[in-house]
Amino acid sequence: MRYSKPKNINQIIEKTTFSQIIKKSAFINELNEKIQFLFPKEFKGYYRVLEIEQHNILFEVANAMVRQAFLFNQKKLLELINKEYPEIKEIKFSINPELNSF
């Protein structure tokens, strides 16, 4: 330790798991804001992006009725998402009854 080279603290912090979690969280929050403007107004507040993977995007929806509406409009919604994120090929949904208008 006594003879080790000094290290840049920013480089050390960037490599930590916590830093990666913060970056991913910030990305998901930014994505949620963008998606709110892409999707129809009647869905606003009843969904949020949980995860984005290679070719999938996972939404959390408030109830089965909202999920069905998303499924019914899935092709149109995927086209809207593809304008910003062309790599997304599939939309998945997860129901969370505790999700209220936020």
N, C-alpha and C positions, 0 to 999 in steps of 0.2 A: 504494500500500500504506500509505503514511504517513497518508493521510486517510480510509481506509476505516473503516466502522463496526465495532465489535466484534461478533463472532459467537459464538453459543452453541455450544460444542464438541459437546454432545450432539446438536444438530440436524445438525451436519456429519457426525458418525459414523453416525447413523441412515440417512443417504442413501447411504452407501458400499455397494459390492457385497459386501464382506466381511461387513458387518452383516446384509445380507439373507440371505446364505448361512448365517450362524449362526442366524438366526431360523427359516429353513426346516429346518435340521438339528434344532433343538430341537423343532419341531412334529412332524417325522417320528419322533423318539424317543418323544415323548409318545403319538403315534398307535400306535406299536408296542406300548407298554405297555397301552394300552386294548384293542387287538385281541387281545392274549394272553388277556385275560379273556373275550372274546366267543367265541373259537373253541374247538372241542373240545380236550380235554387231549392226545389222541393226536397232535395236530399240533404241540404246543408244542416249540419249539426247531428245527423244520425249515422255518421260513419267517420272513420279515420284510418289512415294507413298504419298498419302495424309493422310490416316488413316488406322489403323489396329485395328480391334475390336475382339471380342471373336473368331469368326470363319470366318471372312471376312477380305479382304484386299481391300482397295479402291485406285485405280490408277487414276491419272490425265494424260490424253493423249493430244497430240498436235492437232489432227484432227480426223475426222471420218475414214480416211484411216488407221491410226495407230490403232484405236479402232477395226476396222474390222480384221486387222492382228492379234491383240491380241485375239480376239474372235475365229478366225480360229485356233490359236495355244493354246487356253486356257487350254486344257487338259495337254499338254506338259509343259506349263508354271506353272501350278498348281503343277505338279510333281516336278519341279525344286524348287519351293517355299517350298514344303513339306519336302524337304531334310533338310532345316534349321528350318522351322516352321511347324511341323506336325499338329498343331491344326487348320490351315487354311483350310477351305473346299470350299470357294467360292471367286472368283475374281470379283470385280465390277469396272466399268470404268466411268469416268466423262471427258467430252471433254472441254478443255480450249484452245480456238484459240490463246490466248496470250502466250501460252507456246511454246517457241522456244528452240532450242538446247542450253542447259545451261552448 
